[in-house]
Amino acid sequence: MTSADERPLRYNEDGNVHLDFHGAVNTTIDFIVSRYGIEAMHEIFARVGKDVYRDIRGHLLAGDADELVRHWQHFFEREHADFDIAVGPDEIVLTVRRCPAWHHVNKIAPSVSPHFCDQTIVTNRAMAEGTPFEIDTVITGDGACRQVIRRRA
């Protein structure tokens, strides 16, 4: 049996993805919300959590949050975020002090969509739905948040 650190990470892109991708997402969020409403945008984010991140969701369904932690570690390191992950006996806390996506969009776009962080909040909620875990996401400032994984009571 391999440990979580020895298993290949399913979502491990490490090629050159330009941060302007986040600008395109920001524009897309505003377009969908203006054209179809926030409910449609949230449905898309929920499908991302359940379908795109199916492998991570499968681990959560099996009672294993390690894959999500590895995913966070990989992508926040890749984009040079100011963050840390604290793994405790009752919860795992991801603290993002400076989100590179939010700050890049803030630099290149006229404004950051008021729904930009919904992609994290709603996607996390959908990944955890029906699993032994809940994921609470709290926006703590501009381009900053705290995401907490804990077992459901």
N, C-alpha and C positions, 0 to 999 in steps of 0.2 A: 504494500500500500504506500502511495506517495503522499507526502505532506502537502499542504496547500502551497507552500513556497516552491515545491518541485513541480507541481502541475503546471502545464502551459496555461497562460492567461488567455481566455477566449477573445476578449476585446483588448487587443494590445497594439493597435496601430502605432507605429513609431516613425512613419515617413514624414515628409515635410507637409504639414497641414497648416496653411496660413491662417493666422488669427482673424483675417477678414471673413472667414467662414462664419464667425460669430456675428459679424455685421449683417451677413445675409440672413441668418436666423432671426435677428432682431427685426429686420424689414419684413420678413415672412410672417412673424408673429403679429405685427401691427396690421398687415394686410388681411390675414385670416380673421382677426378679431373685428376689424372694421367691416369686412364683407359678410362674415358668417356668424360672428358673435363669440363671446368668451367660452361658451359651452362647447362649441366646435373645437376651439383651440385646446381646451382641456381634454376633450375626447382624443385628440391626436396625441397629446402628451401621455395620456393613459395607455394608449396603444403602444407607444414607444416603450413604456415601462414593462408592459406585458409581452409584447411581440419582439421588439428589437433587442431588448435585454432579457430574452427568454432564458438564456443560460444562467445568468445571475439570479433571475427569479426562481429557476429550478433549484439552485443551491439554497436559496432562502426557504423555499417550500420544504426542502429536506432538513431544515434546521441549521443550516451552515451560512453564516454571514461573512466568512472569510473571503469569498470570491468578490463580494462587493467592496470590502476593505482593500483588497489588492487592486481592484479597478480604480478606486479613488486614488490610491497611492501612485499608480502608473500615470494616470492622466494629469493629476495635479503636479507631479514632478515634471512631466513632459512639457507642460505649459508654464513652468517656473512660478507656480502660485506660492503665496505666503500662507502656509497651512500646517496643521499637525493633526495627527490621529492618535487619540488616547483609547487604548483598549483596556477596559476594566471588567470586573467580574459580572456586572449587571448591565453595562451599556458600552457602546462604542461611540465615541464622539469625534466627529470631523469638524474642526474649527478652521474656517477659511477667513483669513484676515484680509486678503487681497485676491479677488478672483480675476484671473487674467482675461477671461471672456468679457465680463462686465466692464472692466476698465478699458479694454481695447475698444469696445463698442462706444463707450463714453467719449473716447478720443476721436473716433472716425465718423460717428453718426450725429445727426442733429440732436438726438436724445436717445436715451436707453428706454426701450419700451417699458411701461409700467407693469407689463406682464412677462418681462424677460426672465425673471427668477421663477415664474410659474413652471417653466420647463423642468426645473429641479424639484420643486415642491410636488407637483402632480405626478411626475415620472417616479419619484421615490415612493409616493403613496401607492401608486399602481403596482410597482414591483413588490411591495410588501403585502398587498391585499391578499387575504386568504392564507398567509404564511404565519409561522409562529412569531414573526417580528412585526414591529411597527417602526416606521421611520418618521421622526418629526424633524421638520426643517423650519428654522427660524431665521429670518433675515435680520441681521444685527446692525446693518449699516449699508451704505452704498458699496456694492461689490463685496459684501462680507456676509457670512452666514454661519450657522451651526447646524449640523445634521447629526441626529442622534438615533442610533439603532438600539432598540431594547426588545427583549422578549415580551410578548403580550402577557397580561396577567391571567 
